[in-house]
Amino acid sequence: MTDVVTPPTSPVSRERSKEIKRLSVISTARQVRLLSRAELTELTGLSPATLTPLVRDLIAEGYLIERGPGASRAGRPRAMLEFNPRAELVAAVSLEPSRISCEIADSDGAVVAHRAVRLTGDIVDTICRSVPELAGDGLPALRGVAIAAPGVISGGAVRLAPSVGLIEGRPIGESVQRALGVPVVVDNDVNLMAAGEHAAGAGMDVADLLLLHVADGIGAGLVLDGQVRRGARGAAGEVGFLPLDPAGRGHDGIGPFEARWSENAIAERVVALAPGRRPDSPVRALVALAATDPRAAGYLDEVLHAWSRLIVSCVCVIDPGRVLLSGAAADLDDAAVDRLQGLVTAAVPSTTEVRRAVLGDRAVLHGAVSYALSAAAAGLPTLLPAP
């Protein structure tokens, strides 16, 4: 009879097993918020002997807070454990024209600190200086950084982002991750908005949606089956490059459609119709002007027809079911949104709902928090968006 020899478990395997169990406890506590040790044992499937040292360590690390006895249906009331959202901080960094916005948030998405910094030097240097300064004493609790950038993102490199001076690919994510020592996720800003609206906004109740964001450029974020979809090279959603307008002329990383129908283009036309300084909200100004000026009313109709062509083109390919209007497009009044809905409904092969996104600037933060926490929880040594 041959003896079966079981190879000893390596220290690496033991450490990895312990970390998996630790993350399971953290994830369960984060979801339930307030629970007893017995409930934690039941939900995680870990034995009391395994759980006791893990809980002790997590209390010492600040993840769990011991509270007074909770209600009990039988026997002695049990001491409760409460998850501390401030034990996990994430940084959400948004690259914008001429500045960088940085926010530190806890795992609930509550903003702890915010700062906007003028971009006068190198982008990476500015990020690596701003995040630790803003985190302050909370820096040891920083679990990840999510960077939102316009343009095409692949492997943490950003390209085709002329508004922030990045045309050729630059490995921003790799540089920041090396400097800060935490997982860094870099994604297109509109993808983060779509993720945020899906997690906490106008797309919470659906698994599929398309978010159309109109700003200096025009981009789309796509969620299918509950997941943000980016395409083979990270360029999914670059709808500003669609050749839908013969009069559009792209240049310097700007697509032909967005060159004619972006917020910048609309602002130029509004100023031509009503000379003066550029309005803070060109679309809102156009809607107001259209109420009294037939020329503005005609131009508003052109804008709505152009945006409807874009939406219909996307719907015919991906059938998202719901389209969320974001950025300048969300500044349309109810009548204009209804008009846009009518134009889309008349042309699409399947029912498609058009409505405004609701989170505004907070959409990026909600998406970034989700990304960064997912990357940190998985221990990802990656610069790609978390799944």
C-alpha positions, 0 to 999 in steps of 0.5 A: 500500500502506497502512503499518500504524502500531503505536501506542506502548505507554503507560507505564501498560501497560508498568507493568501488564505488568511487575506481572502478570509479577511476580505470576506469579513470586511466585505460582509461587514461593509454590506450588513453594517451592524451585526453580531459575531454569530451573524458574521460567522453564519454569513461568512461560513468561517468558524468562530476559531478562525473569526476571532483573531480576524475580528480582533485585528480588524477592530485594531485596524479601525475597520470594525467598531464594537457597539453595545448589545443588540436585540436578541430573540433568546438568551443574553443580548449579543455585543454588536460590531459596526463597520466603519466606512472611514476605515477605507478611503479612496481618491477620485481624481478628475482631469479637466481643462486647465485643472485637476479636481480631487476628492477623498471619499469613504466607502459610503461615497461620503466626501471627506475632502475636496480640492481643485488644483490649477494644472500649471505643471506635469499632470502626474506630479500634480496628482501625486502631490495633491492626493497625499496632501488632501488625504492628510492623516487619513493617508494610511487608510487610502485603498485606491485611486480612480482617475477619470480622464477624457479620451481613450484609455488603455492599460492606464495610458491616456490618449486623444484627450486634447482638452487636457493636453494628452493626444499621444498615449501617456502611462499616467496610471502606472506612474501614479501607482508607483508613486503612491503604492496603492491600486490605481484605476484609470478610465474614461470620465464618461465611463465613470459617470455611467458607472456612477449613474448605474450604481446610485443614480438614474440607472439603478433599476436597469441592467442596460443603459447608454449615457450621452455626455455633452461637454467640450466633446461628446462621449458615451458610457455604455452599461450592458448586463450591469457592466461598463463596456469599453471595447477591445482598445478602450475606445467604445463610446467615442461617439463624437467621432461618428461621421453623422454630419457631412458638415463636421470637420474633426481636428487635433483629436476632436471628432467630426460630430462633436466639432459641430454639436458639442457644448463649445460649438453651441456656445459659439452659435449662442454668442452669434445669436445674442452677442455678449460673453459666453454663457455659463450654460450654453444649452440652457441659454439657447433654450431660453433664447429659443422662447423669443427668438425664431432663429434660436428656436430653429437652431435648437431644433437642429441640435435636437435632430443632430443629437437624436441621430447620434442616439438612434445610431447607438440604439440600432447597434446596442439596444440599451433600452434607456439613454441618460442625458448628461453634461450640457445635454441635461440642461435641456428643459422638459419640452426639449427632452420630450421633443428629443424623445419623440425624434428618437421614438420615431426612428428606433427599432425598439423602445428606448427611454430618454431621460436626464442623468441625475447625479451631475458632477457626483456621478464621477465620484460614485463611479470612482469610489466603486472602481477604487474599492473594487480594485483595492478589495481584489488586490489588483496590481492593475491599471485597468478598470475593475470589472 
